């Protein structure tokens, strides 16, 4: 079976400024490789043969770097947004989507086996599968629970809250495109709200390995620090 991925690489990287003033975020280096090249190499390793890069900001730089993908023995083509369309609407511009495919952000660093993730989605005949990670957030204060803004009812010393968060990697059936409006910005959040309103079944697959979104300066610097110990695991 031919595996296909759409990588969302058209954002301006505003959260990562000043690093992204000169380069688009997907071309920011992790070690000696741009993060997007890391993703391309991973997808090739996991059996993908065709990648579509959904581009907008500094599109010419992206085309010049990746070309047709032959350097990595994978086919790369491009879907150009004429205006920012957020994270899901770019799928409307890809005319040849297969029945099932991966759609993912172009700034994700993870050891997830993306090929196996897509295979499981197909085997279970899911409509949409979200790859997710567990995160904890510590509150650095003593938290007061107050009734009527006047009476203490409970107290927590620096509590830790646990969350399950989206990793920015999704396996999708082509049917989801029907829920996406044409020629207007439509994001992952909009898609989930539409699914919930329709009571559609959306699968969540929790990944217990490594995942980092490098969209913020702190996480980008962390990725650079951790890359020497992670590279072999990610790239094989």
C-alpha positions as CSV (number, residue, x, y, z in Angstrom):
1,X,0.0,0.0,0.0
2,X,1.3,3.5,-0.9
3,X,1.6,5.7,2.1
4,X,0.9,9.5,1.7
5,X,1.5,12.4,4.0
6,X,0.5,16.1,3.9
7,X,2.8,18.3,6.0
8,X,1.5,21.7,7.0
9,X,4.5,24.0,6.4
10,X,2.9,27.3,5.5
11,X,2.9,29.2,8.8
12,X,4.9,32.3,9.6
13,X,6.3,30.9,12.9
14,X,5.4,34.0,14.9
15,X,5.7,32.2,18.2
16,X,9.3,31.4,17.4
17,X,10.5,34.9,16.6
18,X,13.2,36.3,16.4
19,X,14.5,32.9,15.1
20,X,12.0,32.9,12.2
21,X,12.7,36.4,10.9
22,X,15.0,35.1,8.2
23,X,13.9,31.5,7.8
24,X,10.5,29.8,7.8
25,X,9.9,27.7,10.9
26,X,10.1,24.3,9.1
27,X,13.7,25.2,7.9
28,X,14.9,26.0,11.4
29,X,17.9,23.7,12.2
30,X,17.8,20.9,14.7
31,X,21.5,19.9,14.9
32,X,22.6,20.0,11.3
33,X,19.2,19.3,9.7
34,X,16.1,21.5,9.3
35,X,13.2,20.1,11.3
36,X,11.2,19.5,8.1
37,X,14.0,17.4,6.6
38,X,14.0,15.4,9.8
39,X,10.3,14.7,9.2
40,X,10.9,13.9,5.5
41,X,13.6,11.4,6.5
42,X,11.3,9.8,9.1
43,X,8.5,9.4,6.7
44,X,10.8,7.8,4.1
45,X,12.0,5.5,6.8
46,X,8.5,4.5,7.7
47,X,7.5,3.5,4.2
48,X,5.9,6.7,2.9
49,X,6.5,7.3,-0.8
50,X,4.6,10.6,-1.4
51,X,4.7,13.8,0.6
52,X,2.7,17.0,-0.2
53,X,4.0,20.1,1.5
54,X,1.3,22.7,2.1
55,X,3.2,26.0,1.8
56,X,2.6,29.7,1.9
57,X,5.1,31.8,3.7
58,X,8.5,31.9,1.9
59,X,7.3,29.1,-0.4
60,X,10.2,29.6,-2.8
61,X,12.7,28.7,-0.1
62,X,10.8,25.5,0.6
63,X,10.7,24.5,-3.0
64,X,14.4,25.3,-3.5
65,X,15.4,23.2,-0.5
66,X,13.2,20.1,-1.0
67,X,12.8,20.0,-4.8
68,X,11.0,16.9,-6.0
69,X,12.2,14.8,-3.1
70,X,14.6,12.6,-5.1
71,X,17.4,13.3,-2.7
72,X,15.5,11.3,-0.1
73,X,14.1,8.7,-2.6
74,X,10.6,10.0,-2.0
75,X,8.2,12.0,-4.1
76,X,7.5,15.6,-2.9
77,X,5.0,17.9,-4.4
78,X,3.5,21.2,-3.2
79,X,0.2,22.7,-2.5
80,X,0.4,26.5,-2.5
81,X,-2.0,28.6,-0.3
82,X,-2.8,32.0,-1.8
83,X,-3.8,33.1,1.7
84,X,-3.4,31.7,5.2
85,X,-5.9,28.8,5.6
86,X,-4.9,27.5,9.1
87,X,-4.3,23.8,9.6
88,X,-7.1,21.8,8.0
89,X,-8.4,24.0,5.1
90,X,-5.2,23.3,3.1
91,X,-6.5,19.8,2.5
92,X,-9.1,21.2,0.2
93,X,-6.4,22.2,-2.2
94,X,-4.9,18.7,-2.5
95,X,-6.9,17.1,-5.4
96,X,-5.5,13.6,-5.2
97,X,-5.7,12.6,-1.6
98,X,-5.9,8.8,-1.1
99,X,-8.5,7.1,1.0
100,X,-6.3,7.4,4.1
101,X,-3.4,9.6,4.8
102,X,-1.3,11.4,7.4
103,X,-1.6,15.1,8.0
104,X,0.9,16.7,10.3
105,X,2.5,19.9,11.4
106,X,5.9,20.8,10.0
107,X,7.5,21.6,13.4
108,X,7.1,18.3,15.3
109,X,10.0,16.3,16.8
110,X,9.0,12.8,17.8
111,X,10.0,9.2,17.8
112,X,6.5,8.1,16.8
113,X,6.4,5.3,14.2
114,X,4.1,7.3,11.8
115,X,3.8,4.4,9.4
116,X,2.5,2.1,12.1
117,X,0.2,4.8,13.4
118,X,-1.4,5.1,9.9
119,X,-1.6,1.3,9.6
120,X,-3.5,1.0,12.8
121,X,-5.9,3.8,11.8
122,X,-6.7,2.0,8.5
123,X,-7.0,-1.4,10.2
124,X,-9.6,0.0,12.7
125,X,-11.4,1.8,9.9
126,X,-11.3,5.1,11.8
127,X,-12.5,8.4,10.4
128,X,-9.9,10.5,12.1
129,X,-7.2,9.5,14.6
130,X,-5.3,12.0,16.8
131,X,-1.8,11.1,18.0
132,X,-1.6,12.4,21.6
133,X,0.8,12.8,24.4
134,X,0.5,13.2,28.1
135,X,1.7,16.5,29.7
136,X,1.9,17.8,33.2
137,X,1.7,21.4,34.3
138,X,2.8,22.5,37.8
139,X,1.2,25.5,39.4
140,X,4.0,27.4,41.3
141,X,1.7,28.7,43.9
142,X,-0.5,27.5,46.7
143,X,-4.0,27.4,45.2
144,X,-6.9,28.6,47.3
145,X,-10.4,27.2,46.6
146,X,-12.8,30.0,47.6
147,X,-16.5,30.1,48.0
148,X,-18.4,33.3,47.2
149,X,-15.0,35.0,47.0
150,X,-14.8,35.2,50.8
151,X,-14.5,31.7,52.4
152,X,-11.7,29.1,52.0
153,X,-13.0,25.7,51.2
154,X,-9.8,23.8,50.2
155,X,-6.1,24.3,49.6
156,X,-3.6,22.7,47.3
157,X,0.2,23.4,47.6
158,X,1.7,23.7,44.1
159,X,-0.7,21.2,42.5
160,X,0.2,19.3,39.3
161,X,-2.4,19.0,36.5
162,X,-2.3,16.3,33.9
163,X,-3.5,16.7,30.3
164,X,-3.7,14.7,27.1
165,X,-2.7,17.0,24.3
166,X,-2.6,16.7,20.5
167,X,0.8,16.0,19.0
168,X,0.0,17.7,15.7
169,X,0.0,14.3,13.8
170,X,-3.3,12.9,12.5
171,X,-4.4,9.9,10.4
172,X,-7.4,10.8,8.3
173,X,-9.9,9.3,6.0
174,X,-10.6,11.3,2.9
175,X,-14.2,11.7,4.1
176,X,-13.1,14.5,6.6
177,X,-12.6,16.9,3.7
178,X,-16.4,17.1,3.4
179,X,-16.5,18.8,6.8
180,X,-14.0,21.5,5.6
181,X,-15.3,24.7,4.0
182,X,-13.7,25.9,0.8
183,X,-11.5,29.0,0.5
184,X,-11.7,30.0,4.2
185,X,-9.4,29.5,7.2
186,X,-10.4,26.3,9.0
187,X,-8.2,24.8,11.8
188,X,-7.8,21.7,13.8
189,X,-10.0,23.2,16.5
190,X,-12.7,24.0,14.0
191,X,-12.6,20.4,12.8
192,X,-12.9,18.9,16.3
193,X,-15.8,21.2,17.1
194,X,-17.6,20.1,13.9
195,X,-16.9,16.4,14.7
196,X,-18.3,16.9,18.3
197,X,-21.4,18.7,17.0
198,X,-22.0,15.8,14.6
199,X,-21.2,13.2,17.3
200,X,-18.7,11.7,14.9
201,X,-16.3,9.0,16.3
202,X,-12.8,10.4,16.6
203,X,-10.0,8.1,17.8
204,X,-7.2,9.1,20.1
205,X,-3.9,7.2,20.2
206,X,-1.6,8.1,23.1
207,X,2.1,8.0,22.4
208,X,4.3,7.3,25.4
209,X,7.6,8.1,23.7
210,X,9.3,11.4,22.8
211,X,7.4,14.4,21.4
212,X,8.2,18.1,21.3
213,X,6.5,21.0,19.4
214,X,9.3,23.3,18.6
215,X,7.0,26.3,17.9
216,X,8.1,28.2,21.0
217,X,11.7,29.4,21.7
218,X,12.1,27.4,24.9
219,X,11.0,24.2,23.2
220,X,13.2,24.9,20.2
221,X,16.3,25.4,22.4
222,X,15.4,22.2,24.3
223,X,15.1,20.3,21.0
224,X,18.6,21.5,20.0
225,X,20.0,20.3,23.4
226,X,18.3,16.9,23.2
227,X,18.9,16.2,19.5
228,X,22.4,14.5,19.9
229,X,20.9,11.8,22.1
230,X,17.7,11.6,20.0
231,X,19.0,11.6,16.4
232,X,19.7,7.9,16.1
233,X,16.4,6.9,17.5
234,X,14.4,9.3,15.3
235,X,16.3,8.7,12.0
236,X,17.4,5.1,12.5
